[in-house]
Amino acid sequence: MDVVSRYFSEEKKESTFFLFVGFLTIAISIFYLTVKREPFFNGISYAFVAIGLVQLVVGLTIYMKSDMDTVRVNHYIEREKMNIKNFEIPRMEEVMRNFVIYRCVEIALIVVGILFIFLFGQKSLGHGLGIGLVLQSSIMLVLDYFAEKRGKEYLSFLTTMSNLDYNVSN
């Protein structure tokens, strides 16, 4: 059970960081859009707001679910071991498949951002948008790397536990 509590605790910590980055980038965007009001800073703001909103939604969702997920999975381990195999492992397999999609999208946004940086003139809206995309997508890529690593370890634990339970009952 320690593995379960640690996994969801780390998820909750990372979701707090997602929330912080989302709020920070949206606050910076508001400043840029209202005070700076230059095309370059507007470009950065558009990327910051778009990805910042995603960070807020994901961060809040994970933060609010983590404690109940810990209770749910610990309940499975203590009383309903088949639910690990029937529900938690398939859920985590889907989460792991989603990380591949997230990584592809984040890398694509980084590439688009780099293209914008080089294709548009300095201090232009496109240049700012490119910088914003590279910064925000890079943050997401790094955070998702650690989340995926934790997910692999957690899924491995669940699979091992499920296999041990199956072998003991047969």
FIKEDREN-67780 format. One record per residue: y, x, z of N, C-alpha, C in turn; residue in one letter. Coordinates in steps of 0.2 Angstrom, whole numbers, padded with zeros to 4 digits, always signed. Layout:
<recs>
YXZYXZYXZA ...
</recs>
This chain:
<recs>
-0006+0004+0000+0000+0000+0000+0006+0004+0000M +0006+0010+0003+0012+0015+0003+0014+0016-0004D +0009+0017-0009+0011+0018-0016+0015+0012-0019V +0013+0006-0017+0017+0000-0019+0024+0000-0017V +0025+0001-0010+0031+0000-0007+0036+0006-0010S +0033+0012-0011+0037+0017-0013+0039+0016-0021R +0035+0013-0025+0036+0012-0032+0042+0007-0032Y +0042+0001-0028+0047-0004-0029+0053-0002-0025F +0053+0002-0020+0058+0005-0017+0062+0010-0022S +0059+0014-0025+0062+0018-0030+0065+0014-0036E +0062+0008-0038+0065+0004-0043+0071+0001-0040E +0071-0001-0034+0077-0004-0031+0083+0001-0031K +0081+0007-0029+0086+0013-0029+0089+0014-0036K +0085+0014-0041+0088+0015-0048+0092+0009-0050E +0090+0003-0048+0093-0003-0050+0100-0002-0047S +0101+0000-0041+0107+0001-0038+0112+0006-0042T +0109+0011-0045+0112+0016-0049+0115+0012-0055F +0110+0008-0058+0112+0004-0064+0118+0000-0063F +0118-0003-0057+0124-0008-0055+0130-0004-0055L +0129+0002-0051+0135+0006-0050+0138+0009-0057F +0134+0011-0062+0136+0013-0068+0139+0008-0072V +0136+0002-0072+0138-0004-0075+0145-0006-0073G +0146-0006-0067+0153-0008-0064+0158-0003-0065F +0156+0003-0065+0161+0009-0066+0163+0009-0073L +0158+0008-0078+0160+0008-0085+0164+0002-0087T +0163-0003-0084+0167-0009-0086+0174-0009-0083I +0174-0006-0077+0181-0004-0074+0185+0000-0078A +0182+0006-0080+0185+0010-0085+0187+0007-0091I +0183+0003-0094+0185-0001-0100+0191-0006-0099S +0191-0009-0093+0197-0013-0092+0203-0009-0092I +0203-0003-0088+0208+0001-0088+0211+0004-0095F +0206+0006-0099+0207+0008-0106+0210+0002-0110Y +0207-0004-0109+0210-0009-0114+0217-0012-0112L +0218-0011-0105+0225-0014-0103+0230-0009-0102T +0228-0003-0100+0233+0003-0099+0234+0007-0105V +0228+0010-0107+0228+0015-0112+0230+0012-0119K +0227+0007-0121+0228+0003-0127+0229+0007-0133R +0224+0012-0134+0224+0016-0140+0217+0015-0143E +0217+0015-0150+0211+0014-0154+0205+0018-0151P +0206+0025-0149+0201+0029-0147+0198+0026-0140F +0202+0024-0136+0200+0022-0129+0197+0015-0130F +0200+0011-0135+0197+0004-0136+0189+0005-0138N +0188+0010-0143+0181+0011-0145+0177+0013-0139G +0179+0017-0135+0175+0019-0129+0173+0013-0125I +0179+0009-0124+0178+0003-0120+0173-0002-0123S +0173-0003-0129+0168-0008-0132+0161-0006-0131Y +0159+0001-0132+0153+0003-0130+0151+0003-0123A +0156+0004-0118+0155+0004-0111+0154-0003-0109F +0158-0008-0111+0157-0015-0109+0150-0017-0112V +0148-0016-0118+0142-0019-0121+0136-0016-0117A +0136-0010-0116+0130-0007-0112+0131-0008-0105I +0137-0008-0102+0138-0009-0095+0135-0016-0093G +0136-0021-0097+0134-0028-0096+0126-0028-0095L +0123-0024-0100+0116-0024-0100+0114-0020-0093V +0117-0015-0091+0116-0012-0085+0116-0016-0079Q +0122-0020-0079+0123-0025-0073+0117-0030-0073L +0115-0033-0079+0110-0038-0079+0103-0035-0077V +0101-0029-0080+0095-0026-0078+0095-0024-0071V +0100-0021-0069+0101-0018-0062+0100-0024-0057G +0104-0029-0058+0104-0035-0053+0097-0038-0053L +0094-0039-0059+0087-0042-0059+0082-0038-0055T +0082-0032-0057+0077-0028-0053+0078-0027-0046I +0085-0027-0044+0087-0026-0037+0084-0033-0033Y +0085-0038-0036+0084-0045-0033+0076-0046-0033M +0072-0043-0037+0065-0044-0038+0061-0039-0033K +0064-0034-0032+0060-0028-0029+0056-0030-0023S +0060-0033-0018+0057-0034-0012+0051-0039-0012D +0052-0045-0016+0047-0050-0017+0041-0047-0021M +0042-0042-0026+0037-0039-0029+0033-0035-0025D +0036-0031-0020+0032-0028-0015+0028-0032-0011T +0030-0038-0008+0027-0042-0004+0021-0045-0009V +0022-0047-0015+0017-0050-0019+0011-0045-0020R +0013-0039-0022+0008-0034-0024+0004-0032-0018V +0007-0031-0012+0004-0030-0006-0001-0036-0004N +0001-0042-0005-0003-0048-0004-0009-0047-0008H -0008-0046-0015-0014-0045-0019-0019-0040-0016Y -0017-0034-0014-0021-0029-0012-0025-0031-0006I -0021-0034-0001-0024-0036+0005-0029-0042+0004E -0027-0047+0000-0031-0053+0000-0033-0056-0007R -0031-0054-0012-0032-0056-0019-0033-0051-0024E -0038-0046-0023-0038-0040-0027-0039-0041-0034K -0042-0047-0036-0043-0049-0043-0036-0050-0046M -0031-0052-0043-0025-0053-0046-0021-0046-0048N -0024-0041-0045-0021-0034-0047-0023-0033-0055I -0030-0035-0056-0032-0034-0063-0030-0040-0067K -0029-0046-0065-0028-0051-0069-0020-0052-0070N -0016-0050-0066-0009-0051-0066-0005-0044-0066F -0006-0040-0061-0001-0035-0060-0002-0029-0065E -0008-0028-0067-0010-0023-0072-0007-0025-0079I -0009-0031-0081-0006-0034-0088+0002-0034-0088P +0005-0035-0082+0012-0035-0081+0015-0028-0082R +0012-0023-0079+0014-0017-0080+0013-0014-0087M +0007-0016-0090+0006-0013-0097+0011-0016-0101E +0014-0022-0100+0019-0025-0104+0026-0021-0103E +0027-0019-0096+0033-0015-0095+0033-0009-0098V +0027-0005-0098+0026+0001-0101+0027+0001-0109M +0025-0005-0112+0026-0005-0119+0034-0006-0121R +0037-0010-0116+0044-0011-0117+0048-0004-0117N +0046+0000-0113+0049+0007-0112+0049+0010-0119F +0044+0009-0123+0044+0012-0129+0050+0009-0134V +0050+0003-0133+0056-0001-0137+0063+0002-0135I +0063+0002-0128+0070+0004-0125+0072+0011-0127Y +0067+0015-0127+0068+0022-0129+0070+0023-0137R +0067+0019-0141+0069+0019-0148+0076+0016-0149C +0078+0011-0145+0084+0008-0146+0089+0013-0143V +0088+0016-0138+0093+0021-0135+0094+0027-0139E +0088+0030-0142+0089+0035-0147+0093+0033-0153I +0091+0027-0155+0095+0025-0161+0102+0024-0160A +0104+0022-0154+0111+0021-0152+0115+0028-0151L +0111+0033-0149+0114+0039-0148+0115+0042-0155I +0110+0041-0160+0111+0044-0167+0117+0041-0170V +0117+0034-0169+0123+0030-0172+0130+0033-0169V +0130+0034-0163+0136+0037-0159+0137+0044-0162G +0133+0048-0163+0134+0055-0166+0137+0054-0173I +0134+0050-0177+0136+0048-0183+0144+0046-0183L +0145+0041-0179+0152+0039-0178+0157+0045-0176F +0155+0049-0172+0159+0054-0170+0161+0059-0175I +0156+0060-0180+0157+0065-0185+0160+0061-0192F +0159+0055-0192+0161+0051-0198+0168+0049-0198L +0170+0047-0191+0177+0044-0190+0182+0050-0188F +0188+0049-0190+0193+0054-0187+0194+0054-0180G +0196+0060-0177+0197+0061-0170+0202+0056-0168Q +0201+0053-0162+0205+0048-0159+0205+0042-0162K +0201+0040-0166+0200+0034-0170+0196+0029-0166S +0196+0023-0167+0192+0018-0164+0184+0020-0165L +0182+0022-0171+0175+0023-0172+0173+0030-0169G +0178+0034-0168+0176+0041-0164+0175+0039-0157H +0179+0035-0154+0179+0032-0147+0172+0028-0146G +0171+0024-0151+0165+0020-0150+0159+0025-0150L +0159+0030-0155+0153+0035-0155+0152+0038-0148G +0158+0040-0145+0157+0044-0139+0155+0039-0133I +0157+0033-0133+0155+0028-0128+0147+0027-0129G +0145+0026-0136+0138+0025-0137+0134+0031-0134L +0136+0037-0136+0132+0043-0134+0132+0043-0126V +0137+0042-0123+0137+0043-0116+0133+0038-0112L +0134+0031-0114+0130+0026-0111+0123+0026-0113Q +0121+0027-0119+0114+0027-0121+0111+0033-0118S +0114+0039-0117+0111+0044-0114+0109+0043-0107S +0114+0040-0103+0113+0038-0096+0106+0033-0096I +0106+0028-0100+0101+0024-0101+0094+0027-0102M +0094+0032-0107+0088+0035-0109+0086+0039-0103L +0090+0043-0099+0088+0047-0094+0085+0042-0088V +0089+0037-0086+0086+0033-0081+0079+0029-0083L +0079+0027-0089+0072+0024-0092+0067+0029-0092D +0068+0036-0093+0063+0041-0093+0060+0041-0086Y +0064+0041-0080+0062+0041-0074+0058+0035-0072F +0061+0029-0074+0058+0023-0073+0051+0023-0076A +0050+0025-0082+0044+0025-0086+0039+0030-0082E +0041+0036-0080+0037+0040-0076+0034+0037-0070K +0039+0034-0066+0036+0030-0060+0031+0024-0062R +0033+0021-0068+0028+0016-0070+0021+0018-0072G +0021+0024-0075+0014+0027-0077+0010+0028-0071K +0014+0031-0066+0010+0033-0059+0008+0027-0056E +0012+0022-0056+0010+0015-0052+0005+0012-0056Y +0005+0012-0063+0000+0009-0067-0007+0012-0066L -0006+0019-0065-0012+0023-0064-0016+0021-0057S -0011+0021-0052-0014+0019-0046-0017+0012-0046F -0014+0007-0049-0017+0000-0050-0023+0000-0053L -0024+0004-0059-0030+0005-0063-0036+0008-0059T -0034+0013-0055-0039+0016-0051-0041+0011-0045T -0036+0008-0042-0038+0003-0037-0043-0002-0040M -0041-0005-0045-0045-0010-0049-0052-0008-0050S -0052-0002-0053-0059+0001-0055-0063+0002-0048N -0060+0005-0043-0064+0006-0037-0066-0001-0034L -0062-0006-0034-0064-0013-0032-0069-0016-0036D -0069-0015-0042-0074-0017-0047-0081-0014-0045Y -0081-0007-0044-0087-0003-0043-0090-0005-0036N -0086-0006-0031-0088-0008-0024-0092-0015-0025V -0089-0020-0028-0091-0026-0028-0098-0027-0033S -0099-0022-0037-0105-0023-0041-0111-0019-0039N 
</recs>
